Amino acid sequence: MAEYNITDTVDITDVVCPVTFVKAKVALEELDEGEILSIRMNDGEPVRNVPRSIKEEGHQILKLIDNQDGTYNLIVRKTEEE
């Protein structure tokens, strides 16, 4: 993750869909355009749904990192809201 200047992080491993996306969206709303959020989430449904939903919101997915422990970190750049 060192290649990105992470502005903030949110851990959504303790919640289930659809709350996972809601928590990620709220964290993104608190950032300014261009800032980067790292979202830690569990494998399975969150990994399938959260990146897709964030992309549909218009934000840029930079990287999905497999932590090799059943969790992933999704690195997202906030883009201008239309």
C-alpha positions in Angstrom: 0.0 0.0 0.0 3.0 2.2 0.2 2.7 3.3 -3.4 -0.5 5.3 -2.5 -0.8 8.2 -0.2 -3.7 6.9 1.9 -5.8 9.7 3.3 -8.1 7.6 5.5 -9.0 4.0 6.2 -12.2 2.2 7.1 -12.6 -1.4 8.4 -15.9 -3.0 7.3 -15.0 -6.5 8.4 -17.4 -6.4 11.3 -20.6 -5.7 9.2 -22.5 -7.5 6.4 -24.0 -6.4 3.1 -25.5 -4.0 2.4 -24.1 -2.2 5.4 -20.6 -2.8 4.1 -21.2 -0.5 1.1 -23.0 2.1 3.3 -20.0 2.4 5.6 -17.6 2.6 2.7 -19.8 5.3 1.0 -20.0 7.4 4.2 -16.2 7.2 4.6 -15.8 8.4 1.0 -18.2 11.3 1.5 -16.0 12.6 4.2 -13.0 12.9 1.9 -12.2 15.6 -0.6 -11.9 14.9 -4.3 -8.7 13.1 -5.1 -8.1 11.8 -1.7 -7.6 8.0 -1.2 -9.5 5.7 1.0 -8.4 2.2 2.0 -11.3 -0.1 2.8 -10.6 -3.3 4.7 -13.2 -6.0 4.0 -13.8 -9.7 4.2 -13.6 -12.1 1.3 -16.8 -13.2 -0.4 -19.8 -11.0 -0.8 -18.1 -7.7 0.2 -15.3 -8.3 -2.3 -17.8 -9.0 -5.1 -20.2 -6.1 -4.3 -18.4 -3.2 -2.7 -15.9 -2.5 -5.5 -18.7 -2.7 -8.1 -20.9 -0.3 -6.1 -18.1 2.2 -5.5 -17.3 2.2 -9.2 -21.0 2.8 -10.1 -20.8 5.8 -7.8 -18.1 7.1 -10.1 -15.1 6.7 -7.9 -11.8 5.2 -9.1 -10.7 1.7 -8.0 -6.9 1.8 -7.7 -6.1 -1.6 -6.4 -7.6 -4.6 -4.6 -5.0 -6.2 -2.2 -5.4 -9.8 -0.9 -4.1 -9.7 2.7 -3.8 -13.6 2.7 -5.9 -13.7 5.9 -9.4 -13.8 4.5 -9.5 -10.0 4.1 -8.8 -7.5 1.3 -7.9 -3.9 1.2 -9.6 -1.9 -1.6 -7.8 1.3 -2.5 -10.2 4.0 -3.9 -9.7 7.5 -5.1 -12.6 9.8 -4.6 -13.7 11.5 -7.7 -15.9 14.6 -8.3 -19.5 13.9 -7.5 -21.8 14.7 -10.4 
